[in-house]
């Protein structure tokens, strides 16, 4: 089970699942383009924030479709596990994803 505690998701989970191995195509959800499908690799942030994302369905390995972006610094609309969500750009920057 994933824990939302500080550093745990970046440390042990990432090391065990290769998310921190420096893959060339890793980026943040905020960097993904409209229409692109990406896979969640890692969640960054405090315990409550990470738990909230997990509750919304942002589990590592889950595909996320970027529906649209509202400007360069605006929010991002995504579909995760069949649910359409709007995220602040600052929140999307804390979701590390892998393209493709």
C-alpha positions in Angstrom: 0.0 0.0 0.0 1.3 3.5 -0.8 1.7 5.9 2.1 1.3 9.6 1.8 4.1 10.4 4.2 6.8 12.8 3.2 9.5 11.2 1.1 8.2 7.6 1.2 6.6 7.7 -2.2 9.8 9.3 -3.7 12.1 7.0 -1.8 11.1 3.4 -1.4 8.3 3.1 -3.9 10.2 4.9 -6.6 13.3 2.8 -6.1 11.3 -0.4 -6.0 9.4 0.4 -9.2 12.1 2.2 -11.2 10.3 5.5 -11.2 13.5 7.4 -10.1 15.8 5.6 -12.6 16.1 8.7 -14.8 14.0 7.6 -17.7 14.4 10.0 -20.6 10.6 10.5 -21.2 9.6 11.5 -17.6 7.9 14.8 -17.1 5.1 16.4 -15.1 1.5 16.3 -15.9 1.6 20.1 -16.3 4.0 19.6 -19.3 1.7 17.1 -21.2 -0.1 18.4 -24.2 -3.8 18.2 -24.9 -4.8 14.8 -26.3 -1.8 13.1 -24.9 -2.1 9.9 -22.8 0.5 9.6 -20.0 1.1 7.2 -17.2 1.5 8.3 -13.5 4.9 7.4 -12.2 5.3 9.3 -8.9 3.4 11.8 -6.7 5.2 14.6 -5.0 4.1 16.7 -2.1 2.9 16.5 1.4 0.9 13.6 2.9 -2.5 15.2 2.6 -1.9 16.2 -1.0 -0.6 12.8 -2.0 -3.5 11.1 -0.3 -6.0 13.3 -2.0 -4.5 12.5 -5.4 -4.6 8.8 -4.6 -8.2 9.1 -3.6 -9.0 10.7 -6.9 -7.4 7.8 -8.8 -3.9 9.0 -9.5 -2.3 5.7 -8.7 1.2 4.9 -10.0 0.8 3.0 -13.3 -2.6 4.6 -14.1 -3.1 6.1 -17.5 -4.2 9.8 -17.6 -5.5 11.6 -20.7 -5.0 15.3 -20.9 -8.2 16.7 -22.4 -7.1 20.4 -22.6 -4.9 23.0 -21.1 -6.1 26.5 -20.3 -3.3 28.7 -21.3 0.4 28.4 -20.5 0.0 28.9 -16.8 -3.6 27.9 -16.4 -5.3 24.7 -15.1 -5.3 21.3 -16.8 -8.3 19.2 -17.6 -7.7 15.4 -17.4 -9.5 12.1 -17.5 -8.3 9.5 -14.9 -10.1 6.2 -14.4 -13.1 7.5 -16.3 -13.5 10.7 -14.3 -12.9 14.2 -15.8 -11.1 16.5 -13.4 -9.7 20.0 -13.4 -6.4 20.5 -11.7 -4.5 23.7 -10.8 -1.2 23.9 -12.7 0.7 23.8 -9.3 -1.0 20.5 -8.6 -0.3 19.0 -12.0 3.4 19.9 -11.6 3.6 17.5 -8.6 2.4 14.5 -10.7 5.4 12.9 -12.4 4.4 11.0 -15.5 5.9 9.0 -18.3 4.8 9.7 -21.9 3.6 6.9 -24.1 
